[in-house]
């Protein structure tokens, strides 16, 4: 542990301690000598103006009257925290396909300076942090910024929306509720004024956004969750029922650790298969997920949903009937 990290550790120890901390305890926690503990204490007290009180016999602590108002100047992170921050920054920068690159540039410069301070001039191999986006959609950074601002500033928003299912273009006036990131893509959950209902809009289908002058209507969190999160996936609403899917023993090892829905129910069967039950409203996305597992998944019930999946499989097979 270098001096930078020892100072952070000592500061956090004093913040959490309810009684004076002995030098011996600090030695064990920081992994250093008694003389080093005293040098670090002096730097923390005299160099950083920390409210350190006490002595070597009774132990040291922060003055309670000053402790709540004191914080280390600047941004102090341990190596592990900085590494986690770098990984998070890489995820945000790369998963959006370059979106927000301009906004993230100052953050990247700050992280670079912190890395230099920690490394002593050594180059950090950032290329060893890989982010591989999966089926992401291209986003307009201007659209993302205006939508995010409308959600956080709580004002209304108008925009053109081209539905993916019909390709029909309509003008919408909404009260933004939440910005949702789901399966590597962004959605706006909003109250649609014209339709007087909650709707989810894919940001990649939004164009010509314009902030409104009115304040957004605030809906109760319970109402939002009931409509937008109670059922399976982004295509939500009041649940129409529960689907039961059984996975082969081979697929069970993966499915048992996957999060499909907040209310999902799962259990291993005696033969090693895995049975998963999830609520659903619009079945399209659920059916696509089941199809993803191919022969390793069987949609057991409800019967109507099972027959719908069977029809999809038959249509898929028909595409290959002429193949040699």
C-alpha positions as CSV (number, residue, x, y, z in Angstrom):
1,X,0.0,0.0,0.0
2,X,1.5,3.3,-1.1
3,X,1.2,6.6,0.8
4,X,-1.7,7.7,-1.3
5,X,-3.7,4.7,-0.3
6,X,-2.6,4.7,3.3
7,X,-3.9,8.3,3.7
8,X,-7.3,7.2,2.2
9,X,-7.5,4.2,4.5
10,X,-6.5,6.2,7.6
11,X,-9.1,8.9,6.7
12,X,-11.9,6.3,6.3
13,X,-10.9,4.5,9.5
14,X,-11.1,7.8,11.5
15,X,-14.5,8.6,9.9
16,X,-16.0,5.2,10.9
17,X,-14.3,4.9,14.3
18,X,-16.4,5.6,17.4
19,X,-13.4,5.6,19.7
20,X,-9.7,6.5,19.3
21,X,-7.7,4.2,17.1
22,X,-4.4,3.0,18.4
23,X,-1.1,3.2,16.5
24,X,-0.8,-0.6,16.6
25,X,-4.2,-1.0,15.0
26,X,-3.2,1.5,12.3
27,X,0.0,-0.4,11.7
28,X,-1.9,-3.7,11.1
29,X,-4.5,-2.0,8.9
30,X,-2.1,-0.1,6.8
31,X,0.7,-2.7,6.7
32,X,3.5,-0.3,7.6
33,X,5.8,0.6,10.4
34,X,5.1,2.7,13.5
35,X,7.3,5.5,12.2
36,X,5.3,5.5,8.9
37,X,2.1,5.7,10.8
38,X,3.3,8.8,12.6
39,X,4.5,10.4,9.3
40,X,1.2,9.8,7.7
41,X,-0.7,11.1,10.7
42,X,1.4,14.3,10.5
43,X,0.7,14.7,6.8
44,X,-3.0,14.1,7.3
45,X,-3.2,16.6,10.1
46,X,-0.7,19.3,9.0
47,X,-0.7,18.9,5.2
48,X,-4.4,18.2,4.6
49,X,-5.7,20.0,7.7
50,X,-7.6,17.0,9.0
51,X,-9.1,17.4,12.5
52,X,-6.8,14.7,14.0
53,X,-6.7,14.7,17.8
54,X,-5.2,12.3,20.3
55,X,-1.7,10.9,21.2
56,X,0.3,7.7,20.9
57,X,-0.9,6.3,24.2
58,X,-4.7,6.9,24.0
59,X,-4.9,6.6,20.3
60,X,-6.0,9.0,17.5
61,X,-9.4,10.0,16.1
62,X,-11.1,12.9,14.4
63,X,-12.6,15.7,16.4
64,X,-16.3,14.9,16.3
65,X,-17.2,18.6,16.1
66,X,-15.2,19.0,12.9
67,X,-15.3,15.5,11.4
68,X,-18.6,15.9,9.5
69,X,-17.4,19.1,7.8
70,X,-14.0,17.6,6.8
71,X,-13.3,15.8,3.6
72,X,-10.1,15.0,1.7
73,X,-9.4,17.7,-0.9
74,X,-9.8,16.7,-4.5
75,X,-10.8,13.2,-5.6
76,X,-9.2,10.4,-3.6
77,X,-9.6,6.8,-4.8
78,X,-7.8,3.6,-4.0
79,X,-6.2,1.6,-6.8
80,X,-9.1,-0.8,-6.8
81,X,-11.7,1.9,-6.9
82,X,-9.9,3.7,-9.7
83,X,-9.6,0.4,-11.7
84,X,-13.4,-0.1,-11.2
85,X,-14.0,3.5,-12.4
86,X,-11.9,3.0,-15.5
87,X,-13.8,-0.2,-16.3
88,X,-17.2,1.6,-15.8
89,X,-16.0,4.5,-18.0
90,X,-14.9,2.2,-20.8
91,X,-18.3,0.4,-20.6
92,X,-20.2,3.7,-20.9
93,X,-17.9,5.1,-23.6
94,X,-17.9,2.0,-25.8
95,X,-21.3,0.4,-25.3
96,X,-23.0,3.4,-26.9
97,X,-21.1,3.2,-30.1
98,X,-19.4,6.6,-29.5
99,X,-22.5,8.3,-28.1
100,X,-21.7,10.9,-25.5
101,X,-18.0,10.9,-26.5
102,X,-17.8,14.7,-26.3
103,X,-19.5,14.7,-22.9
104,X,-17.3,11.9,-21.5
105,X,-14.0,13.5,-22.7
106,X,-13.5,15.7,-19.6
107,X,-14.1,12.6,-17.4
108,X,-11.6,10.6,-19.4
109,X,-9.0,13.4,-19.0
110,X,-9.6,13.4,-15.2
111,X,-9.2,9.6,-15.1
112,X,-6.1,9.8,-17.1
113,X,-4.6,12.3,-14.6
114,X,-5.5,10.1,-11.7
115,X,-4.0,7.1,-13.5
116,X,-0.8,9.0,-14.0
117,X,-0.7,9.9,-10.3
118,X,-1.1,6.3,-9.3
119,X,1.2,4.7,-11.8
120,X,4.2,7.0,-11.5
121,X,4.4,7.4,-15.3
122,X,3.6,3.7,-16.1
123,X,1.2,3.2,-19.0
124,X,-2.1,1.5,-18.1
125,X,-3.1,-1.2,-20.7
126,X,-6.7,0.1,-21.2
127,X,-7.0,-2.1,-24.3
128,X,-7.3,-5.0,-21.9
129,X,-10.7,-3.9,-20.9
130,X,-13.0,-5.0,-23.7
131,X,-16.6,-4.0,-24.2
132,X,-18.4,-5.9,-27.0
133,X,-21.9,-4.3,-27.6
134,X,-24.6,-6.8,-28.6
135,X,-27.3,-5.7,-31.0
136,X,-27.1,-2.1,-30.1
137,X,-28.9,0.6,-32.1
138,X,-27.4,3.8,-33.4
139,X,-28.4,6.8,-31.3
140,X,-28.4,10.5,-32.0
141,X,-26.4,12.1,-29.2
142,X,-28.5,15.3,-29.5
143,X,-31.7,13.3,-29.1
144,X,-30.3,11.5,-26.1
145,X,-29.3,14.7,-24.4
146,X,-32.7,16.4,-24.8
147,X,-34.6,13.3,-23.7
148,X,-32.3,12.9,-20.6
149,X,-32.7,16.6,-19.8
150,X,-36.5,16.4,-20.1
151,X,-36.6,13.4,-17.7
152,X,-34.3,15.0,-15.1
153,X,-35.6,18.6,-15.4
154,X,-39.2,17.4,-15.4
155,X,-40.5,19.3,-18.4
156,X,-42.7,18.2,-21.2
157,X,-41.2,17.0,-24.5
158,X,-42.4,16.9,-28.1
159,X,-40.9,14.7,-30.9
160,X,-41.6,12.8,-34.1
161,X,-41.8,9.1,-33.6
162,X,-41.6,6.4,-36.3
163,X,-43.0,3.1,-35.0
164,X,-40.8,0.2,-35.9
165,X,-43.8,-2.1,-36.4
166,X,-45.7,0.1,-38.9
167,X,-43.1,2.6,-40.0
168,X,-45.8,5.3,-39.4
169,X,-44.5,8.7,-38.4
170,X,-46.5,10.6,-35.7
171,X,-45.9,13.7,-33.6
172,X,-46.0,13.0,-29.9
173,X,-46.4,15.3,-26.9
174,X,-45.4,13.5,-23.6
175,X,-44.6,13.9,-20.0
176,X,-41.3,12.0,-19.6
177,X,-41.2,9.6,-16.6
178,X,-38.1,7.5,-16.8
179,X,-35.1,6.9,-19.1
180,X,-34.6,3.1,-19.3
181,X,-31.6,1.1,-20.5
182,X,-32.7,-2.4,-21.5
183,X,-30.7,-4.9,-23.5
184,X,-28.0,-2.4,-24.7
185,X,-30.7,0.0,-25.9
186,X,-32.4,3.1,-24.5
187,X,-36.1,3.8,-24.0
188,X,-38.2,6.7,-22.8
189,X,-41.1,5.8,-20.5
190,X,-43.6,8.6,-20.8
191,X,-47.2,9.6,-20.4
192,X,-48.6,10.2,-23.9
193,X,-51.0,13.2,-23.7
194,X,-52.9,12.4,-26.9
195,X,-53.5,8.8,-26.0
196,X,-53.8,9.4,-22.3
197,X,-51.7,6.4,-21.5
198,X,-48.2,5.3,-20.5
199,X,-46.0,4.4,-23.4
200,X,-42.4,3.3,-24.0
201,X,-40.5,4.9,-26.9
202,X,-37.3,3.6,-28.4
203,X,-34.8,6.5,-28.5
204,X,-33.4,5.4,-31.9
205,X,-36.9,6.0,-33.4
206,X,-37.2,9.6,-32.0
207,X,-36.4,12.6,-34.2
208,X,-36.9,16.4,-33.9
209,X,-37.2,16.5,-30.1
210,X,-38.3,19.9,-28.7
211,X,-38.6,20.8,-25.0
212,X,-42.0,21.9,-24.0
213,X,-42.8,24.9,-21.8
214,X,-45.0,23.0,-19.4
215,X,-44.0,20.9,-16.4
216,X,-44.1,17.2,-16.9
217,X,-46.9,15.3,-15.2
218,X,-45.5,13.1,-12.3
219,X,-46.9,9.7,-12.0
220,X,-46.7,7.6,-8.9
221,X,-43.8,5.2,-8.9
222,X,-46.1,2.3,-8.0
223,X,-48.3,3.1,-11.1
224,X,-45.2,3.2,-13.3
225,X,-43.9,-0.1,-11.9
226,X,-47.3,-1.7,-12.3
227,X,-47.6,-0.8,-15.9
228,X,-44.0,-0.8,-17.1
229,X,-42.2,-3.3,-14.9
230,X,-44.8,-5.8,-13.7
231,X,-44.7,-7.8,-16.9
232,X,-42.0,-9.4,-19.0
233,X,-39.4,-7.2,-20.6
234,X,-39.8,-3.7,-22.2
235,X,-43.1,-4.7,-23.8
236,X,-45.0,-4.5,-20.6
237,X,-48.3,-3.7,-19.1
238,X,-50.7,-5.5,-16.8
239,X,-49.6,-9.2,-16.8
240,X,-52.0,-11.4,-18.9
241,X,-50.7,-14.6,-17.4
242,X,-47.7,-16.7,-16.4
243,X,-45.6,-18.7,-18.9
244,X,-43.8,-21.9,-17.8
245,X,-40.7,-22.8,-19.7
246,X,-38.6,-26.0,-19.2
247,X,-35.0,-26.1,-20.2
248,X,-32.7,-29.0,-20.8
249,X,-30.2,-30.1,-18.2
250,X,-27.5,-28.6,-20.4
251,X,-29.1,-25.2,-20.6
252,X,-30.2,-25.3,-17.0
253,X,-26.8,-24.3,-15.8
254,X,-27.1,-21.0,-17.6
255,X,-30.8,-20.2,-17.2
256,X,-30.7,-20.8,-13.4
257,X,-28.4,-17.8,-13.1
258,X,-30.1,-15.5,-15.5
259,X,-32.5,-12.7,-14.5
260,X,-35.5,-12.7,-16.8
261,X,-38.0,-10.9,-14.5
262,X,-38.1,-9.5,-11.0
263,X,-41.0,-11.9,-10.1
264,X,-39.6,-15.0,-11.9
265,X,-39.9,-18.4,-10.2
266,X,-37.4,-21.2,-10.9
267,X,-36.6,-24.7,-9.8
268,X,-34.5,-27.6,-10.8
269,X,-36.5,-30.7,-11.7
270,X,-35.4,-34.2,-10.6
271,X,-34.1,-35.1,-14.0
272,X,-31.7,-32.1,-14.0
273,X,-33.9,-29.8,-16.2
274,X,-34.8,-26.3,-15.0
275,X,-38.4,-24.9,-14.9
276,X,-38.8,-21.2,-15.1
277,X,-42.1,-19.3,-14.7
278,X,-42.4,-15.6,-15.7
279,X,-45.3,-13.2,-16.0
280,X,-45.9,-11.7,-19.4
281,X,-48.2,-9.2,-21.2
282,X,-47.2,-8.9,-24.8
283,X,-45.7,-12.3,-25.7
284,X,-43.5,-11.3,-28.6
285,X,-40.2,-10.8,-26.6
286,X,-40.8,-13.8,-24.4
287,X,-41.3,-16.0,-27.5
288,X,-38.1,-14.7,-29.0
289,X,-36.1,-15.5,-25.9
290,X,-37.5,-19.0,-25.8
291,X,-36.6,-19.5,-29.4
292,X,-33.1,-18.3,-28.6
293,X,-32.5,-21.6,-26.7
294,X,-33.8,-23.7,-29.6
295,X,-34.2,-27.4,-28.8
296,X,-33.0,-26.8,-25.2
297,X,-36.3,-25.0,-24.3
298,X,-39.9,-26.0,-24.2
299,X,-42.7,-23.6,-23.6
300,X,-45.1,-25.7,-21.6
301,X,-48.0,-23.4,-20.8
302,X,-50.3,-21.6,-21.4
303,X,-51.5,-23.7,-24.2
304,X,-52.3,-20.7,-26.5
305,X,-48.8,-19.3,-26.1
306,X,-47.4,-22.8,-26.8
307,X,-49.4,-23.1,-30.0
308,X,-48.2,-19.6,-31.0
309,X,-44.6,-20.7,-30.6
310,X,-45.3,-23.8,-32.5
311,X,-46.6,-21.8,-35.4
312,X,-43.5,-19.6,-35.4
313,X,-41.3,-22.7,-35.5
314,X,-43.3,-24.2,-38.4
315,X,-43.0,-20.9,-40.3
316,X,-39.2,-20.9,-39.7
317,X,-38.9,-24.5,-41.0
318,X,-40.8,-23.6,-44.1
319,X,-38.0,-21.2,-45.0
320,X,-35.7,-24.3,-45.4
321,X,-38.1,-26.7,-47.2
322,X,-36.5,-26.1,-50.6
323,X,-33.0,-26.4,-49.3
324,X,-31.0,-29.4,-50.7
